[in-house]
Amino acid sequence: MLKRIFILVVVTILNSVNIGAQNSTIEYAKKITISDGLAHNGVSSILEDSKGFLWIGTYHGINKYDGIKLTTYKNTLI
């Protein structure tokens, strides 16, 4: 019985303390859609390169986002 109470107290303390892996919050978020120039709304991958460009892989091509505009690269051999 004492062991159960101890576990309950420890779990309650851990739940009240913020032990998350990240303490920062997102400061700015922008939704990018096909109306902004995205090749397709079906995004399969996102990568940020060493220069800060976001590379967005979609079902119809790859997009490079520089923070202002999107550049689309599509396979023209299909």
C-alpha positions in Angstrom: 0.0 0.0 0.0 2.8 2.4 0.9 4.5 1.6 -2.4 1.4 2.6 -4.4 1.1 5.9 -2.5 4.7 6.6 -3.2 4.3 5.9 -6.9 1.2 8.1 -7.0 3.0 11.0 -5.4 6.0 10.7 -7.8 3.7 10.6 -10.8 1.8 13.6 -9.6 5.0 15.6 -9.1 6.4 14.6 -12.5 3.1 15.6 -14.2 3.2 19.0 -12.5 6.8 19.7 -13.6 7.5 20.7 -17.2 10.0 18.1 -18.3 9.5 18.5 -22.0 12.4 18.1 -24.4 11.8 21.6 -26.0 11.2 24.8 -24.0 11.0 27.1 -27.0 7.8 27.9 -28.9 7.2 28.6 -32.6 7.4 32.3 -33.1 6.1 32.5 -36.7 4.3 30.0 -38.9 3.0 30.4 -42.4 0.7 28.1 -44.3 1.9 27.6 -47.9 -0.7 26.2 -50.4 -1.0 25.8 -54.1 -2.4 29.3 -54.4 1.1 30.5 -53.2 2.8 28.4 -55.9 3.2 25.0 -54.2 3.3 22.2 -56.8 0.8 20.1 -54.9 -0.9 20.2 -51.5 0.2 16.6 -50.9 3.5 17.2 -49.2 5.7 14.2 -48.6 8.9 15.7 -47.2 10.4 19.0 -45.9 14.1 19.8 -45.5 16.0 22.9 -44.5 19.4 23.2 -46.1 22.5 24.9 -44.7 21.6 28.2 -46.5 18.2 28.4 -44.8 16.1 27.4 -47.9 13.1 25.1 -47.3 12.9 22.3 -49.8 9.3 20.9 -50.0 8.7 17.6 -51.7 5.2 17.1 -53.1 3.6 14.5 -55.4 4.0 16.8 -58.4 7.5 18.2 -57.9 10.0 19.9 -55.5 9.6 23.4 -54.3 12.3 25.7 -52.9 11.0 28.3 -50.4 13.4 31.2 -49.6 11.0 32.9 -47.1 9.5 35.1 -49.8 8.8 33.1 -52.9 8.5 29.5 -54.1 10.4 28.1 -57.0 9.0 24.9 -58.4 11.0 22.1 -60.0 8.9 19.5 -61.9 9.9 16.5 -63.9 9.2 17.3 -67.5 9.9 13.8 -68.8 6.6 12.4 -67.7 
